[in-house]
Amino acid sequence: MSASVIVFTLSACGSFDAQNAILKVNETIPAFTGGRLEMVGGSQQFRIQEAKTKDLLTQSREQGLSQNDAVHIALVNNPALQGLLARHAANGAIAAQSGQIANPLLTLESIRRGDASDLSRMISFSLVDLLSLSQRQNLAQSKISEGQLQMSIEVVNRITQVRKAWVDAVAAKQSFIYANQVNDVAQSSATLAKQMRDAGNFSKLQAARQQAFYADAFMQFKAAQQREVSSRENLIRLLGLTDEQKQMLHLPERLPNLPTVPIDAEKIKDAANAERLDIRLAKNHLEYAAKRQGLTSLTSWTDVQLSVARETGSDSSGTRVDVNSLSDAGTKRTTQISFSLPLFDQGQLQRDSMNANTRAASFELENVMRNAASTLRESYSAYLTSYDIAQHYHTDVLVLHEQILRENQLRYNGMLVSVFELLDDARTQVHGVIAAIQAEQDFWLADAALQAEIIGAPHITSGQDSRNINE
């Protein structure tokens, strides 16, 4: 094998393809990316993705932007996500670089002795690097695989954030509409109470109560208004929309209907297995630590350098002459091996560190495997609980409020109750609707968290916790 072929072979061993890494992420988490994750590079591709974003926003004018379309926009339009992909591409290239041996060192030396001159050329490289090349390449591949899994987990988390932000924004918009209705009812009640008080048909206490109801409704209305703005802006940031694009963002009027039945426990009981991303990442980390420990066991003792030198000499006329009388052709070739002496540092601390890292990685894997089933059960429990609560609101609470309001309307028509009692019932019914919206919001947040948990990228499992963070 020629020297050029050897050099090409050794150089090709440490290659890394960033676009291929993106394709693998799409294959690993198709339920999250839908095969649409791309790393945007170049102005032409950027304009193509910008046109896709504009089309999706334009299509949302009638029905509102769906959750899947919001994820699609974030995958290609969010600069933070694109920066994440670029950083992983950089880390992958560095990992591949670690699987290559160091470049050989070329030393040139010119010595003149009167009219004669000597030219020495020496090339040196590490024998240890060459002998451990296969181990270094395995280490590099493990590091690339680890980065691949880590990127998949981070992409899942970003998509889960988008899903939750979409739920928060739609729920906040829906709640704001009903909070506005409560405020209008309370304002009408307070105005009527003041008029009756001025006419002497209402006591001061009764009028004050209506005014207090209105003051409370107004504060809730303003708080709902701010939540609507904050949640919408949070979604805009996660989608990476520009000032022009955000003007085109239209959200649905309400959250999707609850599923007829929740996800069956049988479908997720086997999710806490070796295919989870977090378990695969912990296993990969252990394998990397073990391989690195084996390499350190060799390299921590010493380093061996092989040097090949060639010396030629010439007189003042340029004629080649004998160098040290060792070669009739005037050329001297030497080969030397140098190695460091492990006198002061025998590498024991490096080996101890690698041993400790391997043990730590093994315990981390065991911890992830033990916790996987527990966190999945907790996330599924939160999902079921939020489903039961949301379903209870729709099948019982709202039905009862509507029935009460309808019965009181009949009594009001028969002059059996006052208009204020009717307004109170209407206000109570709208409060019930707002609570039902929050219950639906909690369910869809728990659903997004459960999907991330199943694949092994744990996220916040409580919808209530997520809402508090956003607020």
matplotlib code that plots the C-alpha trace (Angstrom):
import matplotlib.pyplot as plt

x = [0.0, 1.4, 2.0, -0.8, -3.3, -2.3, -2.7, -6.1, -7.3, -6.3, -7.9, -11.2, -11.6, -12.6, -15.3, -18.6, -21.7, -23.9, -26.8, -26.7, -26.9, -30.1, -31.6, -30.9, -32.7, -35.8, -35.6, -35.2, -38.1, -40.5, -43.5, -42.1, -40.3, -42.4, -39.2, -39.2, -36.2, -33.7, -30.5, -30.8, -27.6, -27.2, -29.5, -31.3, -32.4, -33.3, -35.6, -37.3, -38.0, -39.2, -41.7, -42.9, -43.4, -45.4, -47.6, -48.4, -49.3, -51.4, -53.3, -54.1, -56.3, -59.5, -59.2, -56.2, -52.7, -52.8, -50.4, -48.7, -48.2, -46.7, -44.2, -43.4, -42.7, -40.5, -38.4, -37.4, -37.9, -36.7, -33.1, -32.5, -33.2, -31.1, -28.3, -28.7, -28.3, -25.2, -23.6, -24.2, -22.6, -19.6, -19.4, -19.7, -16.9, -14.7, -15.6, -14.7, -11.4, -10.5, -10.5, -7.6, -3.9, -1.9, -0.1, 3.5, 6.2, 8.6, 11.9, 14.4, 17.9, 20.7, 24.3, 27.2, 30.8, 33.0, 32.2, 30.3, 26.7, 24.5, 20.7, 18.8, 15.2, 13.4, 9.8, 8.4, 5.1, 3.6, 3.7, 1.2, -1.2, -0.8, -1.1, -4.2, -5.9, -8.6, -9.4, -9.5, -11.8, -14.2, -14.1, -14.9, -17.8, -19.2, -18.9, -20.7, -23.4, -23.7, -24.1, -26.7, -28.8, -28.3, -29.5, -32.6, -33.5, -33.0, -35.1, -37.9, -37.7, -37.9, -40.9, -42.6, -42.0, -43.7, -46.6, -47.1, -46.8, -49.4, -51.8, -51.1, -51.7, -55.0, -56.3, -55.3, -57.2, -60.2, -60.2, -59.8, -63.0, -65.0, -63.3, -64.4, -68.0, -67.8, -66.5, -69.4, -71.9, -70.4, -70.3, -74.0, -74.8, -72.9, -74.4, -78.0, -77.3, -76.1, -79.2, -81.5, -79.5, -79.9, -83.6, -83.9, -84.8, -81.5, -79.6, -76.1, -74.8, -76.4, -75.0, -71.5, -71.6, -72.3, -69.5, -67.1, -68.1, -67.4, -64.0, -63.0, -64.2, -62.3, -59.0, -59.5, -60.2, -57.0, -55.0, -56.5, -55.7, -52.0, -51.9, -53.2, -50.5, -47.7, -48.6, -48.9, -45.5, -44.0, -45.3, -44.0, -40.5, -40.5, -41.7, -39.0, -41.4, -40.3, -42.3, -43.8, -44.6, -46.2, -48.9, -50.0, -50.3, -53.9, -54.7, -57.8, -60.8, -60.6, -58.6, -59.2, -61.9, -60.9, -60.2, -63.0, -60.9, -57.5, -54.4, -54.5, -52.0, -51.2, -49.7, -47.2, -46.3, -43.4, -42.2, -39.6, -37.3, -33.9, -35.3, -35.9, -33.5, -32.4, -31.5, -29.7, -27.8, -26.7, -25.6, -23.6, -22.0, -21.0, -19.5, -17.6, -16.2, -15.1, -13.4, -11.7, -10.5, -8.9, -7.2, -5.9, -4.5, -2.2, -1.4, -1.0, 2.3, 4.4, 4.5, 6.7, 7.9, 9.3, 11.6, 13.1, 15.9, 17.8, 20.9, 22.6, 25.8, 27.3, 30.5, 30.7, 30.2, 27.0, 28.5, 27.2, 29.9, 30.2, 28.4, 30.5, 32.1, 29.1, 27.7, 29.4, 26.5, 26.8, 23.5, 22.9, 19.7, 18.8, 15.9, 15.4, 12.8, 12.2, 9.9, 9.1, 10.3, 7.6, 9.7, 7.7, 4.3, 3.4, -0.2, -1.8, -4.0, -5.2, -6.1, -7.8, -9.8, -10.9, -11.9, -14.0, -15.6, -16.5, -18.0, -20.0, -21.3, -22.4, -24.3, -25.9, -27.2, -28.6, -30.2, -31.8, -33.1, -34.6, -36.2, -37.6, -40.6, -41.3, -41.3, -43.4, -46.0, -46.0, -46.5, -49.3, -51.0, -50.9, -52.3, -55.2, -56.0, -56.1, -58.3, -60.8, -61.0, -61.5, -64.1, -65.9, -66.2, -67.8, -70.1, -71.2, -70.1, -71.0, -74.2, -75.3, -74.4, -76.4, -79.4, -79.3, -79.2, -82.1, -84.2, -83.5, -84.4, -87.8, -88.2, -87.1, -89.8, -92.3, -90.9, -89.7, -86.1, -84.5, -82.3, -79.3, -79.7, -79.9, -76.8, -75.0, -75.9, -74.7, -71.4, -71.0, -71.7, -69.0, -66.5, -67.3, -66.5, -63.1, -62.3, -63.2, -60.9, -58.1, -58.8, -58.6, -55.3, -53.9, -54.9, -53.2, -50.1, -50.0, -50.5, -47.4, -45.4, -46.4, -45.4, -42.0, -41.7, -42.6, -39.8, -37.3, -37.0, -38.6, -40.4, -42.6, -45.4, -47.8, -49.9, -50.5, -46.7, -46.2, -48.9, -47.4, -44.0, -45.4, -47.3]
y = [0.0, 3.4, 6.2, 8.3, 5.5, 5.1, 8.8, 8.8, 5.8, 7.3, 10.6, 9.1, 7.1, 10.2, 11.7, 13.2, 14.1, 16.7, 16.3, 12.5, 13.1, 15.1, 12.3, 9.9, 12.2, 12.1, 8.3, 8.1, 10.3, 10.3, 10.9, 14.3, 15.6, 13.9, 13.8, 17.6, 18.5, 20.2, 22.2, 25.4, 26.5, 29.1, 32.0, 30.0, 27.3, 30.0, 31.6, 28.2, 27.6, 31.2, 30.6, 27.4, 29.3, 32.0, 29.3, 27.6, 30.9, 31.9, 28.6, 29.2, 32.2, 30.3, 27.4, 28.7, 27.3, 23.7, 22.2, 20.1, 23.1, 25.0, 22.2, 22.2, 26.0, 25.7, 22.9, 25.1, 28.6, 28.8, 30.2, 28.8, 25.3, 25.8, 27.0, 23.8, 21.7, 23.7, 23.2, 19.5, 19.5, 21.2, 18.8, 15.8, 17.1, 17.5, 13.9, 12.6, 14.5, 12.7, 9.4, 10.6, 10.3, 13.5, 14.8, 13.7, 16.3, 17.3, 18.8, 20.5, 21.3, 23.0, 22.9, 24.7, 23.7, 26.1, 25.5, 22.4, 22.2, 19.4, 19.2, 17.0, 16.1, 14.2, 13.0, 11.8, 10.4, 8.7, 4.9, 4.8, 6.8, 4.5, 1.3, 2.7, 4.0, 1.4, 2.2, 5.9, 5.4, 3.3, 6.1, 8.7, 6.7, 6.2, 10.0, 10.7, 8.3, 9.9, 13.3, 11.9, 10.6, 13.9, 15.9, 13.7, 14.3, 18.0, 18.1, 16.2, 18.7, 21.7, 20.2, 19.4, 23.1, 24.2, 21.8, 23.1, 26.7, 26.2, 24.7, 27.6, 30.2, 28.7, 28.1, 31.6, 33.0, 31.0, 31.9, 35.6, 35.5, 34.1, 36.3, 39.2, 37.9, 37.6, 41.2, 42.4, 40.6, 42.0, 45.5, 45.3, 44.0, 46.8, 49.5, 48.2, 48.0, 51.6, 52.8, 50.9, 52.2, 55.8, 55.1, 53.8, 50.3, 48.7, 48.8, 50.1, 46.6, 45.0, 47.7, 47.3, 43.5, 44.0, 46.6, 44.1, 41.4, 43.8, 44.8, 41.1, 40.3, 43.2, 42.1, 38.5, 40.0, 42.0, 39.0, 36.8, 39.5, 39.5, 35.7, 35.7, 38.2, 36.4, 32.9, 34.2, 35.9, 32.8, 30.8, 33.4, 33.1, 29.3, 29.5, 32.0, 34.4, 37.8, 41.0, 40.5, 36.8, 37.3, 39.5, 36.4, 34.1, 33.1, 30.6, 28.4, 29.7, 26.7, 23.7, 20.3, 18.1, 15.5, 12.0, 9.6, 7.3, 8.0, 6.1, 2.5, 1.5, -1.6, 0.6, 2.3, -0.4, -1.6, 1.9, 1.8, -0.4, -0.2, 1.7, 4.8, 7.6, 8.3, 4.6, 4.4, 7.5, 6.2, 2.9, 4.7, 6.8, 3.7, 2.1, 5.3, 5.4, 1.7, 2.2, 5.4, 3.5, 0.8, 3.4, 5.3, 2.0, 2.1, 5.8, 6.7, 4.9, 6.4, 7.8, 6.3, 8.4, 6.9, 9.2, 8.7, 11.1, 11.6, 13.8, 14.9, 17.0, 19.1, 21.1, 24.7, 23.5, 21.8, 18.3, 15.7, 14.6, 11.9, 12.7, 11.5, 9.0, 6.7, 6.6, 6.7, 8.5, 11.3, 10.4, 9.3, 7.6, 7.1, 5.7, 6.5, 5.6, 7.9, 7.4, 9.2, 7.7, 7.2, 8.3, 11.1, 10.3, 6.7, 7.6, 6.1, 9.1, 9.1, 5.4, 6.0, 8.8, 6.6, 3.8, 6.2, 7.6, 4.1, 3.2, 6.5, 5.8, 2.3, 3.7, 6.4, 3.7, 1.8, 4.9, 5.8, 2.3, 2.2, 5.6, 5.1, 2.9, 5.2, 8.5, 6.9, 5.7, 9.2, 10.9, 8.4, 9.0, 12.8, 12.2, 10.0, 12.4, 15.4, 13.5, 12.4, 16.0, 17.5, 14.9, 15.5, 19.1, 18.4, 15.6, 16.9, 20.3, 22.3, 20.4, 21.2, 24.9, 25.1, 23.4, 25.7, 28.8, 27.4, 26.8, 30.2, 31.8, 30.2, 31.5, 34.9, 34.9, 34.0, 36.8, 34.3, 35.5, 38.8, 39.8, 39.8, 36.2, 35.5, 37.4, 35.6, 32.3, 33.5, 34.6, 31.3, 29.4, 31.3, 30.7, 27.0, 27.2, 28.9, 26.2, 23.6, 25.3, 25.1, 21.4, 20.8, 22.8, 20.6, 17.5, 18.5, 19.6, 16.3, 14.6, 16.4, 15.5, 11.8, 11.6, 12.9, 10.5, 7.5, 8.1, 8.7, 12.5, 13.3, 16.7, 18.4, 15.9, 18.3, 20.7, 22.8, 23.2, 24.2, 26.9, 28.3, 28.5, 30.4, 32.8]
z = [0.0, -1.0, 1.4, -0.2, 0.2, 3.8, 4.5, 2.8, 4.7, 8.1, 7.2, 6.1, 9.4, 11.3, 9.0, 10.3, 8.2, 10.0, 7.6, 8.1, 11.8, 11.3, 9.2, 12.1, 14.5, 12.2, 12.1, 15.9, 16.9, 13.9, 16.1, 17.2, 14.0, 11.4, 9.3, 9.0, 11.1, 8.9, 9.5, 7.5, 5.8, 3.2, 2.1, -0.5, 1.9, 4.5, 2.0, 1.2, 4.9, 5.3, 2.5, 4.2, 7.4, 5.6, 3.9, 7.2, 8.9, 5.9, 6.0, 9.7, 9.1, 9.0, 11.5, 13.5, 13.7, 14.7, 17.2, 14.5, 12.3, 15.2, 15.7, 12.0, 12.0, 15.1, 13.4, 10.5, 11.7, 15.3, 15.3, 18.8, 17.5, 14.5, 16.7, 18.8, 15.6, 14.6, 18.0, 17.8, 14.3, 15.7, 18.6, 16.2, 14.1, 17.2, 18.3, 14.9, 15.1, 18.3, 16.4, 14.2, 15.0, 15.3, 12.3, 12.0, 12.9, 10.1, 11.3, 8.9, 9.9, 7.9, 9.1, 7.4, 7.9, 5.9, 2.3, 3.0, 4.2, 5.7, 5.3, 7.8, 7.4, 10.2, 10.4, 13.7, 14.8, 17.9, 17.8, 20.6, 18.6, 15.7, 17.7, 19.5, 16.4, 16.4, 20.0, 19.3, 16.4, 18.6, 21.2, 18.6, 17.3, 20.8, 21.4, 18.1, 19.1, 22.5, 20.8, 18.5, 21.4, 23.3, 20.3, 20.0, 23.6, 23.3, 20.1, 21.9, 24.8, 22.4, 20.6, 23.9, 24.9, 21.7, 22.3, 25.8, 24.7, 22.1, 24.7, 27.0, 24.3, 23.1, 26.6, 27.6, 24.6, 25.4, 29.1, 28.3, 26.2, 29.1, 31.7, 29.6, 29.8, 33.6, 33.7, 31.6, 33.7, 36.9, 35.5, 34.5, 38.0, 39.7, 37.5, 38.1, 41.9, 41.9, 40.1, 42.5, 45.5, 44.2, 43.7, 47.3, 46.3, 47.4, 50.6, 50.9, 51.8, 48.8, 46.5, 48.0, 47.4, 43.7, 43.5, 45.2, 42.7, 39.8, 41.3, 41.7, 38.1, 36.7, 38.3, 37.0, 33.6, 33.6, 34.8, 32.1, 29.5, 30.6, 30.6, 27.0, 26.0, 27.8, 26.5, 23.0, 23.1, 24.6, 21.6, 19.2, 20.7, 20.5, 16.9, 16.1, 14.4, 13.2, 13.7, 10.3, 10.8, 14.2, 12.6, 10.6, 13.7, 14.2, 17.0, 17.3, 19.4, 21.7, 22.7, 20.9, 22.3, 24.8, 23.4, 23.8, 25.9, 27.5, 26.4, 27.6, 30.3, 28.2, 25.5, 27.7, 30.2, 28.1, 27.4, 30.3, 28.3, 26.6, 23.7, 25.8, 24.8, 28.4, 28.9, 25.6, 26.4, 29.8, 28.2, 25.6, 28.3, 30.1, 27.0, 26.2, 29.8, 29.6, 26.2, 27.4, 30.5, 28.3, 26.2, 29.3, 30.6, 27.6, 27.1, 30.8, 31.1, 28.4, 24.9, 22.1, 19.2, 16.0, 14.0, 10.6, 9.5, 6.3, 6.0, 2.8, 2.4, -0.4, -0.9, -2.2, -5.8, -4.9, -5.3, -2.8, -0.4, 2.2, 5.5, 8.4, 6.0, 6.5, 3.0, -0.4, -1.8, 0.7, 2.4, 6.0, 7.0, 10.6, 12.6, 16.2, 18.9, 21.9, 24.8, 28.0, 31.2, 33.8, 36.7, 38.3, 36.9, 36.3, 35.2, 38.3, 38.9, 35.3, 35.6, 39.0, 37.4, 34.5, 36.9, 38.9, 35.8, 34.6, 38.0, 38.0, 34.6, 35.6, 38.6, 36.5, 34.1, 37.0, 38.4, 35.0, 34.6, 38.1, 37.7, 34.2, 35.3, 38.3, 36.3, 33.6, 36.2, 37.7, 34.3, 33.3, 36.7, 36.1, 32.6, 33.9, 36.7, 34.5, 32.0, 34.7, 36.0, 32.6, 31.7, 35.0, 34.3, 30.9, 31.9, 35.4, 36.5, 33.4, 32.9, 36.5, 36.1, 32.9, 34.5, 37.5, 35.2, 33.1, 36.2, 37.6, 34.3, 34.6, 38.1, 37.0, 34.3, 37.1, 39.2, 41.9, 41.9, 41.3, 38.4, 40.7, 41.5, 37.8, 37.1, 39.9, 38.4, 35.0, 36.5, 38.3, 35.1, 33.3, 36.1, 35.7, 32.0, 32.8, 35.3, 32.7, 30.2, 32.8, 33.3, 29.6, 29.5, 32.3, 30.4, 27.1, 29.0, 30.8, 27.4, 25.9, 29.0, 28.8, 25.1, 26.0, 28.9, 26.8, 24.4, 27.3, 27.3, 30.7, 30.9, 33.5, 34.2, 35.9, 33.8, 36.8, 37.5, 33.9, 34.0, 37.2, 35.6, 32.6, 34.9]

ax = plt.figure().add_subplot(projection="3d")
ax.plot(x, y, z, "-o")
ax.set_aspect("equal")
plt.show()
